Amino acid sequence: MSVALGTTRPLPVRTTPVGDPGDLLAALPRTAPYAWIRNGEGLVGWGEAARVDVPPGPGRFGWAREWLATVFGESHVDDAVRVPGSGPVAFGSFTFDADAHGSVLVVPQAVLARRGGHAWLTTIGDLPLETFSPVRDPGRISYGDGSLSAPAWEHVVARAARRIRDGELEKVVLARDLVATAERPIDVRLLLTRLARRYPECYTFSVAGLVGATPELLIRRTGQEIESLVLAGTTPRGTGAADDLARGAALLASPKDRYEHECAIASVRQTLAPLCSSLETPDEPELLMLPNVQHLASHVTGRLADGASVLDVVAAMHPTAAVGGTPTHTAIEVIRELEGMDRAGYAGPVGWIDAHGDGEWGIALRSGLVQGRRARLFAGGGIMGDSDPAAELAEAQAKFRVMQYALEG
């Protein structure tokens, strides 16, 4: 069964416990897979019981919340598991820019999940019949410039840094894109499998063609408890253990990166404090080491005061200073003026929400927009007044390698 875009009718939802399903990604059919996986746990889905393109504008998260309330509220749910993520679930991707088209919510017709010692299958109506075709390699990959060439993007970085030094703003996050073209249609399942295996500590996701592995957890809501992982400040991995240690120490000691991180933490604290009865942020960041880069990272935890859903918290938090800049409004205007491209879902919220308002949402970093044989890859970094354009370009190129690995293996 399916529901037409933007309309709803009661959905018969059934969730039953299952034995250990093994590799969740191996259960996905070829067409329109949805995924949210970390360290082998999470949710995968397929089929579409309900789907809507969320209208752009400043009220888009409220509109999405109301649409979901209608869909979930009118569902006939038989949930024998009753944990966060069981029952009806919607996967979602929101564009970075509130004024851009492309935000989407999808309630899959089937969801297979494993989290916290539980495994379950949720179906809406009859289990959809799908063709589980073998995963196929896309073949040779060629790359071309996206919206801007590398030298042109370095020039944009220099202009942004100059405006920061002139006092117009404190920080802006600039992104660039790279176009990958394959010999054969790109199988999203292959990308997900490679990303999940190489970056198990990241959140590997797939929603409506947006695929990636993000290290940044925007928000997790479990009941009244919330958690966020803030990343800002980056350095490439070294050539060996000693080089890694030296680079990590330099990152922790870098005034530019520490200030960038402080801006990001302050942004999250300011946003979450009004929603929470308690909120804890660390005094010092720690190092998060991934296969390609190291980040300054801080875990933020809190307790919601008024029962807001995870989507309400997403609405309050996006865009964070880590993906937009400081002050936010000025940074967004600078991005629109200088970046020269539509980010689509890159650096926007991506994740899932259940009927109780629980869920996990990340920031869609290290990602690409896949369509047929073409993938548009995204990467970026925080620009400060003393940023070096060549170093920022090198950082973005290091971040591209995540999706390049997913494509090439």
PAFI-713392 format. One record per atom (N, C-alpha, C): x, y, z. Coordinates in steps of 0.05 Angstrom, whole numbers, plus 32768, in hexadecimal, padded with zeros to 4 digits. Layout:
REM residues N
XYZ ...
***
This chain:
REM residues 409
80117FE88000 800080008000 801280198000 8006802F7FF8 801580487FF8 8002805F7FFE 800D80758005 7FFD808D800B 800780A37FF8 7FF580B17FEB 7FFD80C67FD8 800C80DC7FE7 801D80EA7FD8 802D80FF7FE4 801B81147FF1 8021811B800A 801381308018 7FF881288023 7FEF810F801F 7FD58106802A 7FDA80EF803C 7FC680E9804D 7FC980D38060 7FAF80C48061 7FB180AB8068 7F9B809A8070 7FA680868085 7F94807B8095 7F9E806A80AB 7FB1805480A1 7FC7805080B0 7FDB803C80A8 7FDA802580BC 7FD6800C80B3 7FD77FF580C5 7FF47FED80CA 7FFE7FF280E2 801A7FEE80E9 801D7FD680FC 80307FC580F6 80357FAE8108 80527FAB810C 805A7FAA8126 80777FA6812D 80797F8C813D 808B7F7B8134 808F7F618142 80AC7F5D8147 80B37F50815E 80CF7F4A8164 80D97F358150 80F27F368149 80FF7F228138 81197F1A8144 81247F04813A 813F7EFB8142 81547F0E8136 816C7F0A813E 81827F1C8135 81827F1B8116 817E7F338109 817C7F3380EC 81987F3480DE 81AD7F3480EE 81C87F3680E2 81CD7F5180D6 81D97F5280BF 81DF7F6B80B1 81C57F7880A7 81BD7F8E80B4 81A47F9B80AC 81A57FA4808F 81BB7FAE8086 81BD7FB8806B 81B97FA28056 81C07F89805D 81BC7F73804A 819F7F6D8045 818D7F778055 81717F728052 81647F86803E 81727F9A8036 81667FAF8025 81637FA78008 814C7FAD7FFC 81497FAA7FE0 81577FC07FD1 81587FBF7FB7 81667FD37FA8 81597FEE7FA8 813F7FEE7FA6 813080087FA2 812C80177FBC 813280307FBC 812C80447FD1 813180397FED 814A80317FF3 81508028800E 815380408022 8149803B803A 814D804F8050 815D80428066 816F80528072 818180468085 818B805A8099 8190805180B2 819C806080C7 81AB804C80D8 81C5804980D4 81D5803380E0 81ED803E80EE 81F380348106 820D803A8114 821580218123 822E8019811F 82398001812D 82267FE9812A 821B7FE68112 820A7FCF810C 81EE7FD08116 81E77FE58126 81CC7FE88130 81BE7FFF8122 81A37FFF8123 819480148117 817B800A8109 8173801880F4 815B801280E5 8160801380C7 8154800180B9 81538002809C 81367FFF8093 812F800B807C 8114800A8073 811280098055 80FB8001804B 80F68002802E 80D880038029 80D1800B8011 80B58010800A 80AD802B8015 80958034800D 808B804E8016 806E804B801D 8067804C8037 804C804C8040 80418069803F 8052807C8044 804B80988043 806380A9803D 806080BD802D 807780CF8026 806C80EB8021 807C80FF8029 8075811A8023 808D812B801E 808B813D800B 80A081518007 809881698019 80AA816F802B 80A48184803F 80A8819F8032 809481B18033 809681CB8027 80AD81DB8034 80BC81EA8024 80D281FB8030 80C682128040 80D8821E8050 80D08236805F 80D78232807C 80D58248808C 80DD824780A8 80CB823580B9 80B3822E80B0 80A1821D80C0 80A2820080B7 80B681F780A8 80B681DC809D 80B781C680B1 80C581CA80C7 80C681B580DC 80AB81B280EA 809E81C880EF 808381C780FB 806F81BA80E8 807181C080CE 806081B380BA 8065819580BA 807E818D80BB 8085817180BB 807B816380D4 807D817080EB 807381648104 805581608103 8047817380F7 802A817080F5 8022815A80E2 8031815880CC 802B814280B8 8030812780C5 8046812580D4 804C810B80E1 8037810580F6 802E81198105 801A8114811A 80018109810E 7FF9811380F6 7FE2810880E8 7FE680EC80DF 7FFD80E780D3 800380CC80C8 800480B880E0 801480BE80F4 801780AC810A 7FFE80AA811B 7FF080C1811F 7FD880C1812F 7FC180B18124 7FC080AE810A 7FAB809F80FD 7FB3808280F7 7FCB807A80FF 7FD4805F80FA 7FC7804C810E 7FC280338105 7FB9801E8117 7FD2800D811D 7FDD80108135 7FF78005813C 7FF47FED814E 80017FD78146 80047FBF8157 80227FBC815B 802C7FC68172 80497FC68178 80507FB4818F 805B7F9D818A 80627F8A819F 807E7F8F81AA 808C7FA381A1 80A87FA881A9 80A97FC181BC 809D7FD781B4 809A7FEF81C5 80B57FF981CF 80C77FFF81BC 80E0800D81C2 80E3802381AF 80F5803781B4 80F9804C81A0 810080418185 80F180488170 80F6803E8155 80E38028814D 80D3801D8160 80BF80098158 80A580188152 809280098146 807A8017813C 808180268123 806F8038811A 807580478101 808C805A8105 809D805C80F0 80B4806D80F0 80B6807C80D6 80BE809580D8 80C380A580C0 80E180AB80BE 80EC80A780A6 810780B180A0 810480CC8093 811780DE8099 811580F9808E 813081058086 812F81178073 81468127806B 813C81438066 814981578073 81418173806F 815881828063 815281938050 816781A38043 817581B58057 818E81BC8052 819C81CE8063 818E81E98065 818781F4804E 817B820E804C 815D820B804E 8151821A8061 813482188066 8124821F804D 812F8230803C 8120823A8024 81238228800C 81338212800F 813882007FF8 812381EA7FF7 811C81E17FDF 810B81CA7FDC 811C81B07FDF 810F819A7FE7 811D81817FE8 811B81738003 810E817E8017 810A81708030 80F4815B802D 80F88144803A 80E6812E8035 80E3811D804F 80CB81128053 80C680FF8068 80BA80E6805B 80C380CF8064 80B980B58059 80B380A28070 809C8096806F 809580808082 809880678071 80AE80578075 80B1803F8065 809C802A806A 809780198057 80838004805B 808E7FED806B 80A97FEB806C 80B67FD6807D 80CE7FE2808A 80D27FDD80A4 80EA7FE580B2 80F47FCD80C2 810E7FC880BE 811C7FB380CD 81307FC180DF 81307FBA80F9 81407FC9810C 814D7FB78121 81647FC1812B 81717FB58142 817D7FCB8152 81747FCE816B 817E7FE3817D 817C7FD9819A 81917FDD81A9 81907FD881C6 81887FBD81CF 81907FA881C0 81897F8D81C7 816F7F8381BC 81607F9481AE 81477F8C81A1 814A7F8C8183 813B7F7A8176 81397F7A8159 811C7F778152 81137F85813D 80F77F858136 80F37F8B8118 80DB7F84810F 80D27F8A80F4 80B77F9880F5 80B67FAF80E9 809D7FBF80E7 80937FBE80CA 807A7FB780C6 806E7FB880AC 80557FC880AC 804F7FD58096 80367FE48093 80277FD7807C 80107FCA8083 80027FBA806F 80117FA0806A 800E7F958053 801C7F7D804C 80397F838047 804B7F71804F 80687F75804A 806D7F79802C 80797F908025 807C7F968009 808E7F827FFA 80857F7B7FE2 80957F697FD2 80AA7F797FC3 80C37F727FC8 80D97F817FBC 80EC7F6D7FAF 80FB7F767F9B 810F7F667F8E 812A7F6A7F9B 81347F557FA8 814D7F577FB6 81647F4F7FA3 816A7F617F91 817E7F5B7F7D 819A7F5E7F89 81AD7F507F7D 81C97F527F87 81D37F6F7F85 81E47F767F98 81F17F907F98 82057F917F81 82057FA67F72 82177FA87F5B 82297FC07F5E 82437FBC7F57 82577FD17F58 82517FE57F42 82547FFF7F47 824F80137F32 826480157F1C 827A80077F20 828F80097F0C 82A180217F0F 82AE802A7EFA 82C180407EFB 82B3805A7F02 82BF80697F13 82B480837F1C 82C6809A7F12 82BA80AD7F06 82C880C57EFD 82BD80DD7F0D 82CE80F17F11 82C781087F21 82CA81227F11 82B881357F17 82BA814F7F0B 82B281657F1F 82BA817D7F19 82B381937F2A 829581957F2E 828E819E7F46 827281A47F4C 826C81C07F45 826081CF7F58 825981EB7F52 827181FD7F4F 828781F77F5D 829F82077F5B 82B781F57F58 82CB81FF7F4A 82E581F17F48 82F381F57F63 830881E57F67 831881E87F80 832482047F83 833082107F6F 833B822B7F72 832582407F78 830E823C7F6B 82F8824F7F6F 82EE824D7F8C 82ED82347F97 82E482307FB2 82F8823C7FC6 831282397FC0 832682467FD2 832282647FD2 831B82707FBC 8316828C7FBA 82FE82947FCC 82E982837FCC 82D282887FDC 82D982867FFA 82EA82738001 82F38271801D 8302828A8025 831382948014 832382AC801A 831082C4801E 82FB82C6800D 82E882DC8011 82D982DA802B 82D182C28032 82C382BE804B 82D582C58063 82EE82BC8063 830182C28079 830582E0807C 830682EE8065 8309830B8066 82F183188073 82D9830F806D 82C1831B8079 82C083158097 82CB82FE80A0 82CC82F880BC 82E0830B80CA 82F7830F80BD 830B832180C9 8300833E80CA 82EE834480B8 82E2835F80B8 82CC836280CD 82C6834C80DB 82B3834E80F1 8296834980E9 8290834080D0 8275833C80C8 8269832380D6 8279830F80DB 827082F780E9 828982E980F6 828482D58106 829A82C78113 82A382AE8105 829082A080F8 8296828780EB 8281828180D6 8289827480C0 8277826B80AC 8280825080A2 826E823D809E 827582238093 826F82228076 8283821E8065 8280821D8048 82838201803E 827281FA802B 827381DF801F 827981E18002 828281CA7FF6 828581C87FDA 827C81AD7FD0 827681AA7FB7 826D81917FAC 827F81867F97 827D816C7F92 828D815E7F7E 827A814A7F71 827B81487F56 826881377F48 8276811D7F40 826B81077F48 827580ED7F41 826280DF7F2D 826E80D47F18 825E80C67F03 826880A97F01 825680967F02 825E807A7F01 8257806D7EE6 826480577EE1 825E80487EC8 8242803D7EC8 823980347EE0 821F80277EE3 820F80357EF9 81F580317EFB 81E5803D7F10 81F180367F2C 81F1804A7F3D 81FD80477F58 81E980397F6A 81F180237F75 81E080147F88 81E5801F7FA4 81D1802C7FAF 81D380397FCA 81DB80247FDF 81D2800B7FDC 81D87FF77FF0 81F67FF27FF2 82047FF37FDC 82217FEF7FDC 822F80067FEB 8226801E7FE6 823180357FF4 822C80338012 8214802B801A 820E80288037 821F80138044 82237FFC8036 82327FE78042 824F7FEF8045 825B7FFC8031 827780058034 827A801A804A 8267802D804B 82698042805F 82668036807C 82538024807F 824E8019809A 8266800880A3 82747FFB8091 828B7FEA8099 82A37FFB809F 82A88010808F 82C080208093 82BC803580A9 82A4803F80AC 829F805480C0 828A804B80D4 828F803680E3 827A802B80F5 8271803E810B 828380518113 827C80648128 826A807B811D 8268807D8103 8257809280F7 823B808780F3 8229809980ED 820D809280E7 820A809180C9 8207807880BF 8204807380A2 81E78076809B 81E080878087 81C4808D8082 81BE808D8065 81A48088805F 819A808A8044 817D80938046 817780AA803A 815C80B58039 815880C3801F 814680B9800E 813E80C67FF5 815680CE7FE4 816A80BC7FE1 818180C17FD0 819880CF7FDE 819480D97FF6 81AA80E58005 81B780CF8015 81D180CA8010 81DF80B3801C 81F980BD8028 820080B38040 821980BB804C 821E80AE8066 823480B78073 823B80AD808E 824480C5809E 823380CF80AF 823980E780BE 824480E180DA 825980EE80E3 826280EB80FF 825280FB8112 8241810D8109 82358121811A 8217811B8120 82128114813A 81F7810F8144 81EC812A814C 81D88134813D 81CB814D8144 81BB814A815E 81AA8135815F 819A81318177 819081148178 81908108818F 818280EF8195 816F80F481AC 815680EC81A8 814280EE81BD 813880D381C5 813A80CC81DE 812F80B381E9 811F80BB8202 810580BC81FF 80F480C78214 80FA80E48217 810180EC8230 810881088235 8126810E8232 813680F8822F 815380FB822E 815C81028212 816E8115820F 8179811C81F5 8197811B81F6 81A3811881DF 81C1811781DD 81C9812281C2 81DF813181C1 81E9813C81A9 8207813981A9 821381358191 82308134818E 8238814B817C 8248815E8187 825081758179 826C8172816E 826F81758154 828A81738147 8290818E813A 82A781998140 82B181B18132 82CE81B38138 82DE81B68122 82FB81B58124 8305819A8119 8314819B8104 831B818380F5 8338818380EC 8345816B80EC 835F816880E0 8360814D80D2 836F814A80BC 8371813080AF 8380811C80C1 837B810380BD 838B80EE80CA 83A780EF80C1 83BA80E580D3 83D680E580CC 83DF80CD80BD 83F880CB80B8 840480B580A9 8409809D80BA 840780A080D5 840C808A80E8 840380938103 840880818117 83FF80878132 840B80A0813E 842580A4813A 843280BB8145 842880D58138 842480D4811D 841A80EB810F 83FD80F18118 83ED80DC811C 83D280E08126 83D280EE8141 83E380E58153 83E580F2816D 83EC810F816B 84008115815A 840981308156 83F38142814B 83E581378137 83CF8147812A 83B8814B813F 83B28136814E 839D81398162 83A4814E8177 83BD814E8180 83C781618194 83C6817D8189 83CE8180816F 83CD819A8163 83B081A48160 839E8192815A 8381819A8157 837781A48172 837D81958188 8374819D81A2 838081B881AB 839781BE81A1 83A581D781A8 83A081EE8195 839281E9817F 838E81FD816A 837A82138173 8382822C8176 836F8241817D 83588243816A 835E8240814F 83498242813B 8334822C813F 833D82138142 832A81FD8144 831C81FD815F 832A82058174 831D8205818E 8307821B818F 830C82328182 82F882478182 82E0823E8170 82E68231815A 82D182278149 82BF82138159 82CC82028169 82BD81EF8179 82AD81FD818F 82B88211819B 82AA822081B0 8291822E81A5 82938238818C 827C8244817F 8266822F817B 826D82178173 825A8202816E 824C81FA8188 825C81F7819E 825081EF81B8 823E820581C2 8246821E81C0 8236823481C9 821B823481BA 821C822F81A0 8203822E8190 81F08218819A 81FB8201819F 81EA81EA81A8 81DF81F181C4 81F081FB81D6 81E7820281F1 81D0821681F0 81D4822B81E0 81C0824081DF 81A5823681D4 81A7822381C1 818F821881B5 8180820581C7 818F81F381D4 818281DE81E4 817981E78200 818681FB820B 818082038227 81638209822B 815582188218 8139821E821D 81278206821C 813081F0820F 811F81D8820D 812481C48223 813981C88233 814181B48246 813E81BD8263 813881A98275 813981AE8291 815581AB829C 8166819C828E 8182819A8295 81928196827C 81AA81A0827B 81BC819E8264 81D9819E826D 81E8818B8262 82048189826A 8216818A8251 822A819C8251 823D819D823C 8259819B8248 826C818D823B 828681898246 829781A28246 82AA81A38259 82BC81BA825A 82D181BA8244 82D981A2823C 82EE819F8228 82E5818B8212 82EB819081F9 82E5817C81E4 82F8816481E5 82F0814F81D9 8301813781D6 8306813381B8 8318812181B2 831E811A8196 830D8103818D 830081068176 82F280F08169 830280E98150 830D80D1814F 831E80C8813A 830F80B68127 830D80BF810E 830080AF80F9 831680A680E5 830F809480D3 8324808A80C0 8331809F80B0 832380B580AA 832F80C98098 833680E380A6 832980EA80BC 832E810480CA 832B810180E8 8334811580F7 833081188113 831F81318118 830D812F812C 82FC81468132 82FE814D8150 82FA81668156 82F4816E8172 82D781688177 82D18159818C 82B6814F8191 82AD815481AE 8294815B81B2 8288815E81CC 826D815181CE 8268814181E3 824E813581E7 823D814781F9 8225814D81F0 8213815E81FE 81FA814D8206 81F2814E821F 81DB813E8228 81C881508237 81AE81498237 819B81598245 8181814A8249 816E81578256 8153814C825B 813F81618252 812D815A8240 8119816C8236 81058174824C 80FC818D824B 80EA81978260 80CD8193825A 80C581928240 80A98193823A 80A0817D8226 80AF81688222 80A781538211 80A8815881F4 80BA816A81EB 80BD816F81CF 80C6815681C0 80BD815381A7 80C6813C8197 80E28141818D 80EE812C8182 810981308177 810981448160 80F381458151 80F18157813B 80EF81748144 80E38179815C 80E281938167 80FE819D816E 810E818A8179 812A81918180 813B81968167 813681868153 8144818A8139 813E81A6812F 812481AE8130 811C81C88126 812B81DF8135 812E81DB814F 813B81F0815F 815981F1815A 816681DA8154 818381D98152 818E81E08136 817E81DA8121 818981DE8106 818581FA80FD 819A820680F0 81B581FB80ED 81C782028104 81D881F0810D 81EB81F58122 820282058117 821282108129 822A821F8121 823E820D8113 823C81F28119 824F81DF810E 824B81DC80F0 823381E280E6 822E81DF80C9 822581F980BC 821F820D80CB 8217822780C0 822C823C80C6 822E824480DF 8241825880E7 8236826980FE 8244827F8104 823D8290811A 824182AD8112 822D82BF8117 821282B9811E 820382AB8107 81EF829B810E 81E3828980FB 81D7829880E3 81C782AD80E8 81B982BA80D2 81CD82C680BE 81E282D380C9 81F682DF80B7 820582CA80A8 820C82B480B5 821A829E80A8 820A82928091 81F0828E8095 81DF82838080 81DF82968068 81DD82B0806D 81DD82C38056 81F882C28047 820E82C08056 822882BE8049 822A82A48039 8220828E8043 822082758035 82118278801B 81F98283801C 81E982878004 81F782997FEF 820682AC7FF9 821382BF7FE7 822C82B37FDB 823C82A57FEB 8257829D7FE1 825982817FD7 8249826E7FE2 824F82527FDD 8249824A7FC0 823682567FB4 823182517F98 822482377F91 8216822A7FA4 820882117F9E 81F1820D7FB0 81DF81FA7FA9 81CA81F17FBA 81D481D97FC9 81D581DB7FE4 81DE81C47FF4 81CB81AC7FF4 81B281B07FEC 819E819B7FEE 819D8191800B 819F8177800F 819E816D802B 81B8816D8039 81CE8174802C 81E881748039 81E881878050 81F2817F8067 81F3818E8080 81D88194808C 81C381878081 81A98189808C 81A38172809F 818D817380AE 8186815D80C0 817D814480B0 8186812D80B9 817E811380AD 817B80FF80C3 816680EE80C2 816380DB80D7 814780CE80D7 813E80C780EF 812480BA80F2 811580C3810B 80FB80C0810B 80E980C68121 80D380B28123 80CC80A9813B 80B68097813F 809D80A58149 80888096814D 806E80A28155 806E80AE8170 808280A88181 808480B3819C 809680CB819D 80A180D48187 80B280EB8186 80CF80E4818C 80D680CA8190 80F280C28193 80FF80C18177 811980C28177 812780BF815E 814480C8815F 815280C58149 816E80CE8146 817080DD812C 817D80F5812F 818281058117 819E810F8117 81AB810C8100 81C6811580FD 81C7812C80EA 81DF813780E6 81E4814B80D1 81F0813D80B9 81E4814180A2 81EB8131808A 8206813B807F 821B8132808C 823681388083 8241811F8075 825981228068 8266810B805A 825180FC8049 8244810A8037 822D80FF802A 822D8105800C 821A80F97FFE 821680FE7FE2 81F980FA7FDA 81F181077FC6 81D681047FBB 81D880F37FA2 81CC80DB7FA4 81D080C77F8F 81B780C57F7D 81BB80C57F63 81A680C27F50 81B180B47F37 81A9809C7F33 81B2808D7F1C 81D080887F1D 81DE80917F07 81FB808D7F06 820A80A57F12 81FC80B87F1C 820880D17F26 820580D47F44 821A80DE7F50 821A80E57F6D 822681007F70 821981117F7F 8223812C7F85 822D812B7FA2 8248812C7FA6 8254812A7FC0 825981457FCC 825781467FE7 825A815F7FF6 826E815D800C 827C81738011 828F81758028 82928193802E 829B81998046 829F81B5804D 82AE81B78067 82B081D08071 82BF81D4808A 82B981F08095 82BF81F480AE 82BB820D80BB 82D1822180B4 82C9823980AC 82DC824E80A4 82DD826380BA 82F5826980C3 82FA827E80D7 830B829480CA 830F82A980D9 831E82C080CE 833A82B980C5 834782A680D2 8362829F80CB 8364828580BA 834D827C80AF 834D8264809F 835F82678086 836E8252807F 837E82518067 836F82428051 8369824F803B 835982438026 83648228801D 837E8225801A 838A820C8011 838581F68026 838781FC803F 838281E98055 836581E18056 835381F48051 833781EE8052 832F81DC803A 833C81E18023 833781D0800C 834181B48011 835881B1801E 836281968025 835081888038 83448197804B 8332818A805E 831981808050 830E8191803E 82F78188802F 82FD8170801E 8314816F8011 831C81588001 831E813F8012 83288142802A 832A812A803C 830E81208043 82FB81328046 82E0812A804C 82D2811D8034 82D98126801C 82CE81198004 82D580FB8003 82EB80F4800F 82F580D8800C 82E280C48018 82D180CD802A 82BD80BA8036 82AB80B08020 829E80C18011 828C80B97FFC 829B80AD7FE4 82B380B77FDF 82C380AB7FC9 82C9808E7FCF 82CF80887FE8 82D4806C7FF0 82BA805C7FEC 82A380677FF4 828A80597FF1 828580527FD4 828C80647FC1 8288805F7FA5 829C804C7F99 82B5804E7FA1 82CB803F7F94 82D280267FA3 82CE80257FBE 82D6800E7FCE 82F3800F7FD5 
***
